[in-house]
């Protein structure tokens, strides 16, 4: 009888776990959902997922959502402080292990494992991507409940695989890792900036729009990923200042000859569209000096 009870509760627990897991993985479609997920992932020390959901939550806000913007700002600070604390703890553990390594003539297996473990922790907290690493730099102190800060300074910069700083003298208040699919990173030089910019692998910045109605003469990049577009937006042909156009995962099958008027365009990403090989070759001829991805 006890075995049957145990089996019953085991099955019930497994069923409940699957339900909770399904709810956790369910995509959000509003601010509250994305923000709550970010909070939960922070508690679980899943920093990259927390950062992704904060970015998603911010996307649901308008200029009138001052309270929610402050919530995001405070939670982002908690996230960065938590990352910094773990990173510093890992560094101290690594430095202590290296000190013992110099003292002890014969390295032990346990010491090698400790060094390897802490090195992995440090690298993971940098959010390494294929080419560049995003590094968070923090100084100052927060109050215990994070309601106030005391001379706090934080920002991001990038390093290469050898640990060398790239893009000299470029610090960002907000930054996300390079997207391997487009070789660009989304950044804000100042937290108060109204828009993000794309950062390319050479360190150049391109003011970014993510909606057609946000286009103006100072915008040089636009990202319309997954917008269910079945035609190349005609308004883009008139914005000849554009240097980067991202139209991934839409429903495009062709592009008009007017594309050749975008003579300043250096990147055109059309991945995830149903464009035939013949049409791809025709598009390439319209912009022979542009990097085009299909």
C-alpha positions in Angstrom: 0.0 0.0 0.0 2.8 2.4 0.8 4.4 1.7 -2.5 1.2 2.6 -4.3 0.9 5.8 -2.4 4.5 6.7 -3.2 3.9 5.9 -6.9 0.8 8.0 -7.0 2.5 11.1 -5.5 5.5 10.6 -7.8 3.2 10.7 -10.8 1.3 13.7 -9.4 4.5 15.6 -8.8 5.8 14.9 -12.3 2.5 16.1 -13.8 2.6 19.3 -11.7 6.2 19.9 -12.7 5.4 19.6 -16.4 2.5 22.1 -16.0 4.7 24.7 -14.2 7.5 24.2 -16.7 5.0 24.8 -19.5 3.8 28.0 -17.9 7.4 29.2 -17.4 8.3 28.6 -21.1 5.0 30.2 -22.4 5.9 33.4 -24.3 4.7 36.7 -22.7 2.5 39.2 -24.5 2.4 42.0 -21.9 4.6 44.0 -19.5 3.5 42.3 -16.3 4.3 38.8 -17.6 7.7 39.7 -18.9 8.6 41.7 -15.8 7.6 38.8 -13.5 9.6 36.4 -15.5 12.6 38.7 -15.2 12.2 38.8 -11.4 11.9 35.0 -11.2 15.0 34.4 -13.4 17.0 36.8 -11.3 16.1 34.8 -8.2 17.3 31.7 -10.0 20.5 33.5 -11.0 19.6 33.0 -14.7 21.0 36.3 -15.6 20.8 36.2 -19.4 17.2 35.1 -19.3 16.4 37.8 -16.8 18.1 40.4 -19.1 16.2 39.1 -22.1 12.8 39.4 -20.3 13.6 42.9 -19.0 14.3 43.9 -22.6 11.0 42.3 -23.6 9.1 44.1 -20.8 10.6 47.4 -21.9 9.2 46.9 -25.4 5.7 47.1 -24.1 6.1 50.5 -22.5 5.4 54.0 -23.9 6.6 57.4 -22.7 3.7 57.6 -20.2 4.7 54.4 -18.3 7.1 56.2 -16.0 6.4 53.9 -13.0 7.1 50.8 -15.0 10.2 52.3 -16.5 11.5 53.0 -13.0 10.6 49.3 -12.0 12.8 48.1 -15.0 15.6 50.5 -14.0 15.6 49.2 -10.4 15.4 45.5 -11.4 18.2 46.0 -14.0 20.3 47.5 -11.2 19.6 44.5 -9.0 20.6 42.2 -11.8 23.9 44.0 -12.5 24.8 44.1 -8.8 24.0 40.3 -8.5 26.2 39.6 -11.5 29.0 41.8 -10.2 28.9 40.1 -6.8 29.1 36.6 -8.2 31.9 37.7 -10.6 33.9 39.2 -7.8 33.4 36.1 -5.6 34.6 34.0 -8.5 37.6 36.2 -9.0 38.6 36.1 -5.3 38.3 32.3 -5.4 40.4 32.2 -8.5 43.0 34.5 -7.1 43.3 32.6 -3.9 43.6 29.3 -5.9 46.4 30.9 -8.0 48.2 32.1 -4.8 48.1 28.6 -3.4 49.3 27.3 -6.7 52.5 29.5 -6.5 53.1 28.4 -2.9 52.5 24.7 -3.3 55.2 23.0 -5.4 53.0 20.2 -6.5 49.6 21.2 -7.8 46.8 19.0 -6.6 43.9 17.8 -8.8 41.5 19.6 -6.5 43.2 22.9 -7.1 43.1 22.5 -10.9 39.4 21.8 -10.7 38.8 24.9 -8.5 40.6 27.1 -11.0 38.7 25.7 -14.0 35.4 26.0 -12.2 35.9 29.6 -11.2 37.2 30.6 -14.6 34.1 29.2 -16.2 31.9 31.2 -13.8 33.7 34.4 -14.7 33.4 33.8 -18.5 29.7 32.9 -18.2 28.9 36.1 -16.4 30.4 38.1 -19.3 27.7 36.7 -21.6 30.2 35.4 -24.2 29.1 35.1 -27.7 31.0 33.8 -30.7 33.2 36.8 -31.3 33.0 39.4 -28.5 32.3 39.3 -24.8 30.1 41.8 -23.0 31.7 42.9 -19.7 29.9 44.7 -16.9 31.8 47.3 -14.9 30.4 48.5 -11.6 31.5 50.7 -8.8 29.8 52.3 -5.8 27.1 51.0 -3.4 23.4 50.6 -3.3 21.2 50.6 -0.2 20.2 47.2 1.0 16.7 47.4 -0.5 18.1 48.9 -3.8 15.8 51.9 -3.3 18.7 54.4 -3.4 22.2 54.4 -4.7 25.3 56.0 -3.3 27.7 57.3 -6.0 27.0 54.3 -8.2 28.5 54.0 -11.7 27.9 51.1 -14.0 28.4 50.4 -17.7 29.4 47.9 -20.3 32.3 47.4 -22.6 33.4 44.6 -25.0 36.5 42.4 -25.0 37.8 39.8 -27.4 38.5 36.1 -26.7 42.0 37.1 -25.4 40.5 39.4 -22.8 41.6 42.6 -24.6 39.3 45.6 -24.7 37.8 46.4 -28.2 36.2 49.6 -29.3 38.5 51.7 -27.2 36.9 54.5 -25.1 33.4 53.1 -25.8 31.3 52.6 -22.7 27.6 52.0 -22.7 25.0 52.5 -20.0 22.9 49.7 -21.5 24.2 47.0 -23.8 23.3 43.5 -25.1 25.5 40.8 -26.5 26.3 40.7 -30.2 23.5 38.8 -32.1 25.3 36.1 -34.0 22.6 36.2 -36.7 23.3 39.8 -37.7 26.7 40.5 -36.2 25.3 43.6 -34.4 24.8 44.5 -30.7 22.0 46.8 -29.4 23.3 49.5 -27.1 22.6 52.8 -25.4 25.6 55.1 -24.7 23.5 57.0 -22.1 20.6 55.4 -20.2 18.5 58.5 -20.9 18.8 58.1 -24.7 15.4 57.9 -26.3 16.5 55.2 -28.8 19.0 52.3 -29.0 21.8 52.1 -31.6 23.3 49.2 -33.4 27.0 48.6 -32.8 28.9 46.8 -35.5 32.0 44.7 -35.1 34.2 47.7 -36.1 32.8 49.9 -33.3 30.6 52.1 -35.4 27.2 53.2 -34.1 23.9 53.4 -36.0 20.8 55.1 -34.5 18.1 52.4 -34.6 14.4 52.4 -35.3 12.2 49.3 -34.7 9.1 50.8 -36.2 8.5 52.4 -39.6 6.8 55.4 -38.0 10.0 56.0 -36.0 12.0 56.7 -39.1 13.6 60.2 -39.6 16.7 61.6 -41.2 19.0 60.8 -38.3 18.1 57.1 -38.2 20.6 55.0 -40.1 19.4 51.5 -39.1 16.0 49.8 -38.9 15.1 46.4 -37.6 11.7 45.0 -38.7 12.3 41.4 -37.7 9.2 39.1 -37.6 6.7 41.8 -38.6 4.7 39.5 -41.0 5.7 41.8 -44.0 4.8 40.4 -47.4 6.2 43.5 -49.2 9.3 45.5 -48.8 8.1 48.7 -47.1 8.1 51.5 -49.8 8.9 54.2 -47.3 12.4 52.6 -46.9 13.2 53.4 -50.5 12.9 57.1 -49.7 15.1 56.9 -46.6 18.4 56.9 -48.5 20.4 57.6 -45.4 19.8 54.0 -44.1 22.9 51.9 -43.8 21.4 48.8 -42.1 18.1 47.2 -42.8 17.1 44.0 -41.0 14.0 42.3 -42.3 14.5 38.8 -40.9 11.6 36.2 -40.6 9.0 38.0 -42.7 7.1 36.8 -45.8 9.0 38.6 -48.5 9.3 36.9 -51.9 10.7 39.8 -54.0 12.0 43.4 -53.8 11.5 46.1 -56.4 14.3 47.6 -58.4 14.0 50.8 -56.3 16.3 49.0 -53.9 19.2 50.3 -55.9 18.4 53.8 -54.8 19.7 52.9 -51.3 23.3 53.6 -52.2 24.4 54.0 -48.6 23.1 50.6 -47.5 25.9 48.4 -46.2 23.9 45.6 -44.6 20.6 44.1 -45.7 19.5 41.0 -43.8 16.7 39.0 -45.4 17.1 35.7 -43.5 13.9 33.7 -43.0 12.0 34.9 -46.0 10.8 32.9 -49.0 13.0 34.4 -51.6 14.0 32.2 -54.6 17.6 31.8 -55.7 16.9 33.6 -58.9 15.4 36.6 -57.0 18.4 36.5 -54.6 20.8 36.9 -57.5 18.8 39.8 -58.9 18.7 41.6 -55.5 22.5 41.2 -55.2 23.0 42.9 -58.6 20.9 45.8 -57.4 23.3 46.5 -54.5 26.7 44.9 -55.4 28.6 46.7 -52.6 26.1 45.8 -49.9 26.4 42.8 -47.5 23.2 40.8 -48.1 22.2 37.8 -46.1 19.4 35.4 -47.1 
